[in-house]
Amino acid sequence: MVKIILNILGCFPLMVLLSACSSTDEHKLFNGKTLEGWEGSDTFFRVDQGAIVGGSLKKPIDKSYYLCTKKTYENFELKLKAKFKTSYLKINGGISFRAKRVPNSNEVMGYQADIGYIDANALALFSDITPADTTGIYPLWGSLVDENRPDTSRYPKPEVFPVIFYTVANKELVERTIEPEGWNEVYIKANGPDLEIKINGVSTAKFTEQENVSSKGCICLQTHAGEPYEVWYKNIVLNPL
C-alpha cells in the first residue's frame, strides 16, 4: 500500500504540470468586460451582459462591419456562442478566420463560418446549390464562405460580389440543430488545408483548400448590413494546434 501511495505521489507533479499546460493552451479571446484585444467600430460593436453585441435594434445597418482580433492565428480550434435578437429571421452574421481587412473598405478577406439566413434564390449565384424552394430564406448556420480575396477567379459572380459558399450546410440538418432565437455554439477547426465547422456539436461543413492562399490571419466577428437587429457573441475561446 505504501508503494502504491508513493507511486501516486510521484505522478502528482506530472499531473499538475499536464493540467497547467492544458489550461494555458486555451486562450480566451474576449474577457467578457471590454473589447481589449480587438479592433473595429465601437459604434457598431459594444459589450453587454458578458457578450460582444453588433448592430442595433433601433436603426438599419448601412453596410457590413467587422470587429477583428489584433493578433493573428494559423492552426486552431475556435469555440464561441452566438445568437440574434430580431423581429424577423432574415438576418446574417459570421465569424471570419484566417482573415485580414480589405484596404480602404469595411470588408475583410478570408474564410467565414456563416450564421443566420439568406434569400434562398441568392444561393445559386454563389454556390452549386439551388434550393427546391427559392421563395423563402435559407439557414446558413455552419456554412463555409470565402470572400474578398484579390484573386477573384475563386468566385462565381465577382461582378456581383466576390464570395463563394464552398460548403452549404444541409437545410434540414441545420433546422434540427439550431435554436433560431437562442444561443448556438459555433466550432471552427483550421488545421493546414483542412477546415471544419460544427454547430452545437454537429458537423455542418468540411473543406480542404486546394489553392495557395494565406493560412494565417485574424478572427473577425461580423454584423451584416440589413434591417434593425443585434448579433451577440460570447465565450470566445481559441485552442492553438
TABEL-V365891 format. One record per residue. N is the residue number from 1. RES is the residue in three letters. SS is DSSP state (hx for helix, st for strand, lp for the rest). PHI is phi in whole degrees, 0 to 359 (none if undefined). BURIAL is # if it has 16 or more other C-alpha atoms within 10 Angstrom, else .. Layout:
[[N & RES & SS & PHI & BURIAL] [N & RES & SS & PHI & BURIAL]]
This chain:
[[1 & MET & lp & none & .] [2 & VAL & hx & 300 & .] [3 & LYS & hx & 297 & .] [4 & ILE & hx & 296 & .] [5 & ILE & hx & 298 & .] [6 & LEU & hx & 296 & .] [7 & ASN & hx & 296 & .] [8 & ILE & hx & 296 & .] [9 & LEU & hx & 295 & .] [10 & GLY & hx & 294 & .] [11 & CYS & hx & 279 & .] [12 & PHE & hx & 303 & .] [13 & PRO & hx & 301 & .] [14 & LEU & hx & 295 & .] [15 & MET & hx & 298 & .] [16 & VAL & hx & 296 & .] [17 & LEU & hx & 296 & .] [18 & LEU & hx & 297 & .] [19 & SER & hx & 296 & .] [20 & ALA & hx & 296 & .] [21 & CYS & hx & 296 & .] [22 & SER & hx & 293 & .] [23 & SER & hx & 285 & .] [24 & THR & hx & 275 & .] [25 & ASP & hx & 294 & .] [26 & GLU & st & 276 & .] [27 & HIS & st & 246 & .] [28 & LYS & st & 281 & #] [29 & LEU & lp & 278 & #] [30 & PHE & lp & 225 & #] [31 & ASN & lp & 276 & #] [32 & GLY & lp & 83 & #] [33 & LYS & lp & 233 & .] [34 & THR & lp & 223 & .] [35 & LEU & lp & 265 & #] [36 & GLU & lp & 301 & .] [37 & GLY & lp & 91 & .] [38 & TRP & st & 238 & #] [39 & GLU & st & 223 & .] [40 & GLY & lp & 156 & #] [41 & SER & lp & 287 & .] [42 & ASP & lp & 277 & .] [43 & THR & lp & 280 & .] [44 & PHE & lp & 254 & #] [45 & PHE & st & 228 & #] [46 & ARG & st & 208 & #] [47 & VAL & st & 252 & #] [48 & ASP & st & 211 & .] [49 & GLN & lp & 53 & .] [50 & GLY & lp & 74 & .] [51 & ALA & st & 226 & #] [52 & ILE & st & 272 & #] [53 & VAL & st & 245 & #] [54 & GLY & st & 247 & #] [55 & GLY & st & 93 & #] [56 & SER & st & 206 & #] [57 & LEU & lp & 273 & .] [58 & LYS & lp & 257 & .] [59 & LYS & lp & 213 & .] [60 & PRO & lp & 295 & .] [61 & ILE & st & 258 & #] [62 & ASP & lp & 286 & .] [63 & LYS & lp & 203 & .] [64 & SER & lp & 285 & #] [65 & TYR & st & 233 & #] [66 & TYR & st & 228 & #] [67 & LEU & st & 251 & #] [68 & CYS & st & 240 & #] [69 & THR & st & 292 & #] [70 & LYS & lp & 284 & .] [71 & LYS & lp & 266 & .] [72 & THR & lp & 248 & .] [73 & TYR & st & 220 & #] [74 & GLU & lp & 245 & #] [75 & ASN & lp & 254 & #] [76 & PHE & st & 192 & #] [77 & GLU & st & 245 & #] [78 & LEU & st & 238 & #] [79 & LYS & st & 234 & #] [80 & LEU & st & 201 & #] [81 & LYS & st & 243 & #] [82 & ALA & st & 219 & #] [83 & LYS & st & 204 & #] [84 & PHE & st & 243 & #] [85 & LYS & st & 246 & #] [86 & THR & lp & 198 & #] [87 & SER & lp & 264 & .] [88 & TYR & lp & 210 & .] [89 & LEU & lp & 285 & #] [90 & LYS & lp & 282 & #] [91 & ILE & lp & 225 & #] [92 & ASN & st & 206 & #] [93 & GLY & st & 205 & #] [94 & GLY & st & 171 & #] [95 & ILE & st & 240 & #] [96 & SER & st & 277 & #] [97 & PHE & st & 215 & #] [98 & ARG & st & 48 & #] [99 & ALA & st & 247 & #] [100 & LYS & st & 209 & #] [101 & ARG & st & 288 & #] [102 & VAL & lp & 280 & .] [103 & PRO & lp & 304 & .] [104 & ASN & lp & 58 & .] [105 & SER & lp & 208 & .] [106 & ASN & lp & 278 & .] [107 & GLU & lp & 280 & #] [108 & VAL & st & 238 & #] [109 & MET & st & 247 & #] [110 & GLY & st & 138 & #] [111 & TYR & st & 276 & #] [112 & GLN & st & 214 & #] [113 & ALA & st & 272 & #] [114 & ASP & st & 280 & #] [115 & ILE & st & 223 & #] [116 & GLY & st & 100 & #] [117 & TYR & st & 221 & #] [118 & ILE & st & 219 & #] [119 & ASP & st & 303 & .] [120 & ALA & hx & 300 & #] [121 & ASN & hx & 287 & #] [122 & ALA & hx & 276 & .] [123 & LEU & hx & 299 & #] [124 & ALA & hx & 297 & .] [125 & LEU & hx & 290 & #] [126 & PHE & hx & 239 & #] [127 & SER & lp & 207 & #] [128 & ASP & lp & 262 & .] [129 & ILE & lp & 254 & .] [130 & THR & lp & 239 & .] [131 & PRO & lp & 299 & #] [132 & ALA & lp & 299 & .] [133 & ASP & lp & 248 & .] [134 & THR & lp & 257 & .] [135 & THR & lp & 267 & .] [136 & GLY & lp & 248 & .] [137 & ILE & st & 249 & #] [138 & TYR & st & 242 & #] [139 & PRO & st & 283 & #] [140 & LEU & lp & 263 & #] [141 & TRP & lp & 309 & #] [142 & GLY & lp & 85 & #] [143 & SER & lp & 278 & #] [144 & LEU & st & 258 & #] [145 & VAL & st & 244 & #] [146 & ASP & st & 226 & #] [147 & GLU & st & 207 & #] [148 & ASN & lp & 66 & #] [149 & ARG & lp & 285 & #] [150 & PRO & lp & 301 & .] [151 & ASP & lp & 277 & .] [152 & THR & hx & 282 & .] [153 & SER & hx & 293 & .] [154 & ARG & hx & 292 & #] [155 & TYR & lp & 252 & #] [156 & PRO & lp & 289 & #] [157 & LYS & lp & 224 & .] [158 & PRO & lp & 297 & #] [159 & GLU & lp & 289 & .] [160 & VAL & lp & 273 & .] [161 & PHE & lp & 193 & .] [162 & PRO & lp & 282 & #] [163 & VAL & st & 212 & #] [164 & ILE & st & 218 & #] [165 & PHE & st & 266 & #] [166 & TYR & st & 291 & #] [167 & THR & st & 224 & #] [168 & VAL & lp & 262 & #] [169 & ALA & lp & 298 & #] [170 & ASN & lp & 297 & #] [171 & LYS & hx & 302 & .] [172 & GLU & hx & 293 & .] [173 & LEU & hx & 297 & .] [174 & VAL & hx & 297 & #] [175 & GLU & hx & 296 & .] [176 & ARG & hx & 283 & .] [177 & THR & hx & 266 & #] [178 & ILE & lp & 268 & #] [179 & GLU & lp & 255 & .] [180 & PRO & lp & 304 & #] [181 & GLU & lp & 245 & .] [182 & GLY & lp & 237 & .] [183 & TRP & lp & 287 & #] [184 & ASN & st & 229 & #] [185 & GLU & st & 275 & #] [186 & VAL & st & 250 & #] [187 & TYR & st & 240 & #] [188 & ILE & st & 233 & #] [189 & LYS & st & 241 & #] [190 & ALA & st & 236 & #] [191 & ASN & st & 222 & #] [192 & GLY & lp & 63 & .] [193 & PRO & lp & 278 & .] [194 & ASP & st & 266 & .] [195 & LEU & st & 236 & #] [196 & GLU & st & 215 & #] [197 & ILE & st & 234 & #] [198 & LYS & st & 233 & #] [199 & ILE & st & 241 & #] [200 & ASN & lp & 51 & #] [201 & GLY & lp & 84 & .] [202 & VAL & st & 257 & #] [203 & SER & st & 291 & #] [204 & THR & st & 243 & #] [205 & ALA & st & 205 & #] [206 & LYS & st & 226 & #] [207 & PHE & st & 205 & .] [208 & THR & st & 245 & .] [209 & GLU & lp & 290 & .] [210 & GLN & lp & 256 & .] [211 & GLU & lp & 259 & .] [212 & ASN & lp & 272 & .] [213 & VAL & lp & 237 & .] [214 & SER & lp & 300 & .] [215 & SER & lp & 258 & #] [216 & LYS & lp & 219 & #] [217 & GLY & st & 180 & #] [218 & CYS & st & 266 & #] [219 & ILE & st & 259 & #] [220 & CYS & st & 232 & #] [221 & LEU & st & 258 & #] [222 & GLN & st & 253 & #] [223 & THR & st & 243 & #] [224 & HIS & lp & 273 & #] [225 & ALA & lp & 302 & #] [226 & GLY & st & 158 & #] [227 & GLU & lp & 292 & #] [228 & PRO & lp & 305 & #] [229 & TYR & st & 194 & #] [230 & GLU & st & 233 & #] [231 & VAL & st & 242 & #] [232 & TRP & st & 247 & #] [233 & TYR & st & 231 & #] [234 & LYS & st & 207 & #] [235 & ASN & st & 51 & #] [236 & ILE & st & 268 & #] [237 & VAL & st & 231 & #] [238 & LEU & st & 241 & #] [239 & ASN & st & 243 & #] [240 & PRO & st & 298 & .] [241 & LEU & lp & 253 & .]]
